[in-house]
Amino acid sequence: MIFFEITFLTFFVLLAPLLGYQFFLSILALFAKKRTVFDSKINRRFAFIIPAHNEEKIISKTIYSVSSLIYPKKQYDVFVIADNCTDQTAQKARALGATVLERTNPIQRGKGFALRWAFDAILSREDKYDAVVVIDADSLISGNFLEVMNDYLDRGKLVIQCSDMVLPEPGNWSVEATRIGFMLYNYVKPLGRKVLGLNMGLRGNGMCFDVDVLRNVPWQAWSLTEDVEYGLVLQLNGINIDFAPEAEVLAQMPIEASNAETQRSRWELGRFQIIGAYTPKFLYKAITKGSFVYFDTFIELITPPFVNMMFMITLFFIAGCALWLASLLPIFHVILWIILLLTGICYLFVGLYVGGADKALYKSLLGLPVYIFWKLKVYFMALRKGREVKWIRTERDS
């Protein structure tokens, strides 16, 4: 009986502060204010970088989206990085007016290598740019994107991450569950952090950099989640990353869950790599500098994905009920896990409200059990594959 009590209490002490902090951030997000007027007097020059590896099916849509922004057309250029492509990506992008930079390197493969190569190439051009924007090849972008970025740069921000969301696919449990996760992780929590004046991490899609940042802290991130890693490097170098909820990119997720498995296993494996490499550094910074900013990033690093936490909490609650009925665990422990379970549910619904979720997204909650078991499968895939060193392309739907 003592063994069960110690085990249940230990896991409660580990999970409760992490989930409670997420819930706290979602409450703060209710009070966040977004700017509605962007009246910068200077229209800066931007370079859009779209890294693409065999994206002939979707690159046209992304270029059309970027070309339709509410911003002077002469003040931004579109660069498509055709990285080790063997299809018609370069030809299609070039036909739509984009500047195509073709890269072939069978050894240094991956988005991180492609971005560093592109940054070096663009910053050395005679055309001078004030800022560089990176979006994925499977994305649509809000029409006000450059207006917003220009305004943030005008107010002295050096690195900006917009709201990175997912294109709706009503009725598809895999895509809609992912949409919920992105809404909580890429919008609700950053919005709460913005109220506290904390850092936003980079998400890879919809990133904007002042060119001096890329010169002073060159891109040196080659992991499976290179964007998150570079954001951490910037923070360790004292460069703040601001969140711009007024601008948005919408990524297209694979409709077939099987097509998303390699992408998700790469994300999960990359997350473990980042945790191992950077958690001690941020904890050390937080302690030595007495900084909650660094401690907040440390918390973010060690916090499991929400769906993982809720799965563990549910298992402990069910197990606790069974042990209580068998007189092996006091009812007090069951009550603790009920409170934690209700906290998670409240966080989910507050987050959906803050994110302006539509009816289809609420309906998709019914598919979360299927998503949870699918994600367990993804974890097993990631653990079985071990460390991957190349950029594995996500299979696109036809």
ZANUVEX-263983 format. One record per residue (C-alpha): x, z, y; residue in three letters; residue number from 1. Coordinates in steps of 0.05 Angstrom, whole numbers, padded with zeros to 5 digits. Example, Ala and Ser with C-alpha at 12.3 -4.5 7.8 and 13.67 -1.06 7.14 Angstrom:
<atoms>
00246,00156,-00090,ALA,1
00273,00143,-00021,SER,2
</atoms>
This chain:
<atoms>
00000,00000,00000,MET,1
00057,00017,00048,ILE,2
00089,-00050,00032,PHE,3
00026,-00088,00053,PHE,4
00019,-00046,00117,GLU,5
00091,-00059,00138,ILE,6
00086,-00133,00122,THR,7
00021,-00144,00159,PHE,8
00043,-00103,00219,LEU,9
00111,-00139,00223,THR,10
00079,-00208,00225,PHE,11
00027,-00184,00275,PHE,12
00081,-00159,00321,VAL,13
00117,-00226,00316,LEU,14
00056,-00271,00327,LEU,15
00013,-00231,00375,ALA,16
00059,-00234,00437,PRO,17
00071,-00309,00427,LEU,18
-00003,-00326,00421,LEU,19
-00021,-00276,00475,GLY,20
00027,-00310,00524,TYR,21
-00002,-00378,00510,GLN,22
-00072,-00351,00523,PHE,23
-00046,-00319,00588,PHE,24
-00019,-00387,00610,LEU,25
-00085,-00420,00596,SER,26
-00121,-00369,00639,ILE,27
-00072,-00382,00696,LEU,28
-00084,-00457,00688,ALA,29
-00157,-00444,00709,LEU,30
-00131,-00427,00778,PHE,31
-00081,-00484,00785,ALA,32
-00090,-00531,00843,LYS,33
-00074,-00605,00840,LYS,34
-00056,-00647,00900,ARG,35
-00104,-00700,00922,THR,36
-00068,-00730,00982,VAL,37
-00002,-00766,00976,PHE,38
00021,-00789,01044,ASP,39
00096,-00799,01039,SER,40
00125,-00840,01096,LYS,41
00180,-00870,01052,ILE,42
00166,-00914,00992,ASN,43
00226,-00902,00947,ARG,44
00252,-00954,00899,ARG,45
00239,-00941,00825,PHE,46
00266,-00970,00761,ALA,47
00219,-00966,00702,PHE,48
00253,-00962,00635,ILE,49
00213,-00978,00572,ILE,50
00255,-00968,00509,PRO,51
00228,-01012,00453,ALA,52
00247,-01024,00381,HIS,53
00205,-01079,00349,ASN,54
00145,-01067,00393,GLU,55
00118,-01138,00398,GLU,56
00047,-01115,00381,LYS,57
00039,-01068,00440,ILE,58
00092,-01083,00493,ILE,59
00048,-01131,00532,SER,60
-00005,-01078,00544,LYS,61
00046,-01028,00570,THR,62
00077,-01079,00618,ILE,63
00009,-01099,00645,TYR,64
-00006,-01025,00658,SER,65
00059,-01013,00695,VAL,66
00050,-01078,00735,SER,67
-00018,-01055,00761,SER,68
00004,-00992,00797,LEU,69
-00020,-00975,00867,ILE,70
00048,-00981,00899,TYR,71
00086,-01036,00935,PRO,72
00107,-01085,00882,LYS,73
00175,-01098,00914,LYS,74
00191,-01024,00908,GLN,75
00195,-01021,00833,TYR,76
00224,-01062,00776,ASP,77
00207,-01060,00702,VAL,78
00263,-01060,00650,PHE,79
00249,-01066,00576,VAL,80
00306,-01043,00532,ILE,81
00300,-01086,00469,ALA,82
00339,-01040,00424,ASP,83
00362,-01071,00358,ASN,84
00299,-01114,00358,CYS,85
00287,-01166,00304,THR,86
00219,-01189,00328,ASP,87
00190,-01221,00392,GLN,88
00193,-01158,00436,THR,89
00245,-01187,00484,ALA,90
00211,-01255,00490,GLN,91
00142,-01225,00504,LYS,92
00169,-01176,00555,ALA,93
00209,-01230,00591,ARG,94
00148,-01276,00593,ALA,95
00110,-01222,00631,LEU,96
00163,-01215,00685,GLY,97
00201,-01155,00659,ALA,98
00276,-01153,00661,THR,99
00299,-01148,00589,VAL,100
00363,-01114,00570,LEU,101
00379,-01129,00497,GLU,102
00421,-01079,00460,ARG,103
00450,-01088,00390,THR,104
00488,-01029,00360,ASN,105
00477,-01017,00285,PRO,106
00515,-00952,00287,ILE,107
00489,-00916,00349,GLN,108
00416,-00924,00335,ARG,109
00362,-00883,00368,GLY,110
00324,-00873,00433,LYS,111
00376,-00827,00461,GLY,112
00432,-00878,00454,PHE,113
00386,-00933,00482,ALA,114
00369,-00891,00543,LEU,115
00441,-00873,00560,ARG,116
00461,-00946,00553,TRP,117
00403,-00967,00598,ALA,118
00417,-00913,00651,PHE,119
00489,-00935,00656,ASP,120
00470,-01009,00661,ALA,121
00416,-00998,00714,ILE,122
00455,-00949,00757,LEU,123
00513,-00998,00760,SER,124
00471,-01056,00785,ARG,125
00475,-01082,00856,GLU,126
00401,-01066,00864,ASP,127
00399,-00994,00886,LYS,128
00344,-00948,00861,TYR,129
00324,-00879,00885,ASP,130
00294,-00857,00819,ALA,131
00286,-00877,00747,VAL,132
00222,-00871,00706,VAL,133
00219,-00872,00630,VAL,134
00156,-00887,00591,ILE,135
00145,-00905,00518,ASP,136
00128,-00975,00496,ALA,137
00060,-00953,00469,ASP,138
00032,-00924,00534,SER,139
-00018,-00935,00590,LEU,140
-00002,-00905,00657,ILE,141
-00047,-00879,00713,SER,142
-00051,-00924,00774,GLY,143
-00027,-00869,00821,ASN,144
00036,-00854,00781,PHE,145
00088,-00877,00832,LEU,146
00049,-00849,00890,GLU,147
00052,-00781,00857,VAL,148
00126,-00787,00837,MET,149
00144,-00811,00907,ASN,150
00109,-00751,00937,ASP,151
00143,-00701,00891,TYR,152
00211,-00732,00907,LEU,153
00194,-00728,00981,ASP,154
00185,-00653,00973,ARG,155
00254,-00645,00942,GLY,156
00237,-00647,00868,LYS,157
00292,-00679,00827,LEU,158
00262,-00684,00757,VAL,159
00187,-00692,00746,ILE,160
00147,-00695,00682,GLN,161
00076,-00722,00687,CYS,162
00018,-00705,00641,SER,163
00035,-00736,00573,ASP,164
-00031,-00746,00535,MET,165
-00060,-00787,00479,VAL,166
-00109,-00846,00481,LEU,167
-00176,-00825,00451,PRO,168
-00196,-00849,00383,GLU,169
-00265,-00816,00370,PRO,170
-00279,-00803,00298,GLY,171
-00206,-00806,00276,ASN,172
-00186,-00736,00254,TRP,173
-00111,-00750,00258,SER,174
-00110,-00780,00328,VAL,175
-00161,-00731,00357,GLU,176
-00126,-00670,00329,ALA,177
-00061,-00697,00360,THR,178
-00098,-00706,00426,ARG,179
-00118,-00632,00425,ILE,180
-00046,-00612,00411,GLY,181
-00019,-00655,00468,PHE,182
-00072,-00628,00515,MET,183
-00052,-00556,00501,LEU,184
00023,-00567,00498,TYR,185
00033,-00621,00551,ASN,186
-00021,-00603,00601,TYR,187
-00052,-00533,00596,VAL,188
00011,-00492,00585,LYS,189
00052,-00530,00637,PRO,190
-00005,-00521,00687,LEU,191
-00002,-00446,00675,GLY,192
00073,-00447,00683,ARG,193
00066,-00485,00748,LYS,194
00024,-00428,00776,VAL,195
00082,-00380,00760,LEU,196
00134,-00428,00788,GLY,197
00168,-00438,00720,LEU,198
00201,-00499,00689,ASN,199
00166,-00555,00653,MET,200
00203,-00584,00594,GLY,201
00213,-00659,00586,LEU,202
00165,-00695,00539,ARG,203
00198,-00763,00535,GLY,204
00139,-00802,00562,ASN,205
00128,-00804,00637,GLY,206
00194,-00774,00659,MET,207
00221,-00786,00729,CYS,208
00293,-00773,00750,PHE,209
00326,-00775,00818,ASP,210
00386,-00821,00806,VAL,211
00435,-00767,00828,ASP,212
00413,-00724,00770,VAL,213
00431,-00778,00720,LEU,214
00498,-00787,00754,ARG,215
00515,-00713,00758,ASN,216
00488,-00693,00690,VAL,217
00495,-00756,00647,PRO,218
00449,-00764,00588,TRP,219
00482,-00733,00527,GLN,220
00423,-00721,00481,ALA,221
00425,-00755,00413,TRP,222
00381,-00710,00371,SER,223
00314,-00731,00339,LEU,224
00278,-00701,00399,THR,225
00327,-00726,00451,GLU,226
00279,-00719,00510,ASP,227
00267,-00645,00497,VAL,228
00342,-00634,00488,GLU,229
00360,-00668,00554,TYR,230
00308,-00625,00590,GLY,231
00342,-00563,00562,LEU,232
00410,-00589,00583,VAL,233
00384,-00599,00654,LEU,234
00355,-00528,00656,GLN,235
00421,-00499,00632,LEU,236
00454,-00536,00689,ASN,237
00407,-00504,00739,GLY,238
00363,-00564,00751,ILE,239
00288,-00549,00753,ASN,240
00237,-00595,00721,ILE,241
00171,-00597,00757,ASP,242
00103,-00615,00727,PHE,243
00060,-00667,00761,ALA,244
-00010,-00660,00731,PRO,245
-00037,-00711,00781,GLU,246
-00004,-00769,00744,ALA,247
-00015,-00786,00671,GLU,248
00011,-00829,00614,VAL,249
-00032,-00841,00553,LEU,250
00004,-00856,00488,ALA,251
-00027,-00895,00431,GLN,252
-00021,-00855,00366,MET,253
-00023,-00890,00298,PRO,254
-00095,-00895,00273,ILE,255
-00073,-00890,00201,GLU,256
-00048,-00820,00185,ALA,257
00003,-00850,00137,SER,258
00034,-00889,00194,ASN,259
00043,-00825,00234,ALA,260
00079,-00786,00179,GLU,261
00149,-00811,00194,THR,262
00138,-00798,00268,GLN,263
00114,-00727,00256,ARG,264
00167,-00709,00206,SER,265
00219,-00733,00256,ARG,266
00188,-00689,00311,TRP,267
00185,-00628,00266,GLU,268
00256,-00636,00241,LEU,269
00280,-00648,00312,GLY,270
00245,-00585,00335,ARG,271
00283,-00544,00283,PHE,272
00348,-00574,00306,GLN,273
00334,-00557,00379,ILE,274
00313,-00486,00362,ILE,275
00378,-00473,00325,GLY,276
00422,-00504,00379,ALA,277
00389,-00478,00443,TYR,278
00352,-00413,00429,THR,279
00415,-00370,00432,PRO,280
00437,-00403,00497,LYS,281
00371,-00390,00533,PHE,282
00367,-00318,00507,LEU,283
00438,-00306,00532,TYR,284
00422,-00337,00600,LYS,285
00358,-00296,00605,ALA,286
00395,-00231,00591,ILE,287
00458,-00243,00632,THR,288
00421,-00270,00692,LYS,289
00359,-00226,00685,GLY,290
00318,-00289,00693,SER,291
00247,-00296,00668,PHE,292
00253,-00372,00679,VAL,293
00303,-00376,00622,TYR,294
00265,-00325,00581,PHE,295
00202,-00367,00587,ASP,296
00240,-00427,00558,THR,297
00266,-00382,00503,PHE,298
00194,-00362,00487,ILE,299
00173,-00435,00487,GLU,300
00228,-00452,00438,LEU,301
00210,-00399,00387,ILE,302
00135,-00408,00391,THR,303
00107,-00446,00331,PRO,304
00057,-00502,00344,PRO,305
-00013,-00475,00356,PHE,306
-00043,-00503,00293,VAL,307
00013,-00471,00252,ASN,308
00001,-00404,00284,MET,309
-00074,-00408,00272,MET,310
-00062,-00427,00199,PHE,311
-00017,-00366,00189,MET,312
-00065,-00320,00226,ILE,313
-00124,-00344,00184,THR,314
-00085,-00333,00119,LEU,315
-00067,-00262,00140,PHE,316
-00138,-00248,00159,PHE,317
-00165,-00273,00092,ILE,318
-00111,-00236,00054,ALA,319
-00124,-00174,00094,GLY,320
-00198,-00175,00078,CYS,321
-00182,-00183,00004,ALA,322
-00133,-00125,00005,LEU,323
-00181,-00081,00044,TRP,324
-00236,-00094,-00007,LEU,325
-00186,-00074,-00061,ALA,326
-00170,-00011,-00021,SER,327
-00098,-00033,-00012,LEU,328
-00099,-00041,00064,LEU,329
-00133,00001,00118,PRO,330
-00189,-00033,00158,ILE,331
-00147,-00023,00221,PHE,332
-00101,-00080,00200,HIS,333
-00159,-00127,00187,VAL,334
-00186,-00112,00257,ILE,335
-00118,-00130,00287,LEU,336
-00120,-00198,00254,TRP,337
-00192,-00209,00275,ILE,338
-00171,-00197,00347,ILE,339
-00113,-00245,00340,LEU,340
-00158,-00298,00308,LEU,341
-00208,-00291,00365,LEU,342
-00152,-00295,00416,THR,343
-00130,-00362,00386,GLY,344
-00201,-00389,00387,ILE,345
-00210,-00368,00460,CYS,346
-00143,-00401,00478,TYR,347
-00166,-00465,00445,LEU,348
-00232,-00468,00481,PHE,349
-00204,-00447,00549,VAL,350
-00151,-00501,00539,GLY,351
-00203,-00554,00523,LEU,352
-00242,-00534,00585,TYR,353
-00180,-00536,00630,VAL,354
-00161,-00604,00601,GLY,355
-00230,-00633,00614,GLY,356
-00243,-00648,00541,ALA,357
-00299,-00697,00525,ASP,358
-00353,-00687,00473,LYS,359
-00315,-00728,00421,ALA,360
-00256,-00681,00426,LEU,361
-00301,-00620,00414,TYR,362
-00332,-00655,00354,LYS,363
-00263,-00669,00326,SER,364
-00252,-00594,00317,LEU,365
-00290,-00602,00252,LEU,366
-00232,-00644,00226,GLY,367
-00178,-00592,00240,LEU,368
-00176,-00564,00168,PRO,369
-00159,-00634,00143,VAL,370
-00106,-00640,00198,TYR,371
-00075,-00573,00179,ILE,372
-00065,-00593,00106,PHE,373
-00039,-00661,00127,TRP,374
00011,-00627,00173,LYS,375
00035,-00583,00115,LEU,376
00050,-00647,00078,LYS,377
00090,-00671,00138,VAL,378
00131,-00607,00137,TYR,379
00149,-00617,00065,PHE,380
00169,-00689,00081,MET,381
00215,-00665,00137,ALA,382
00247,-00612,00094,LEU,383
00258,-00661,00037,ARG,384
00290,-00713,00081,LYS,385
00337,-00664,00115,GLY,386
00376,-00686,00176,ARG,387
00363,-00758,00198,GLU,388
00412,-00791,00244,VAL,389
00375,-00855,00262,LYS,390
00315,-00872,00303,TRP,391
00261,-00888,00252,ILE,392
00208,-00931,00283,ARG,393
00135,-00910,00275,THR,394
00095,-00964,00239,GLU,395
00044,-00994,00287,ARG,396
-00027,-01010,00269,ASP,397
-00043,-01083,00268,SER,398
</atoms>
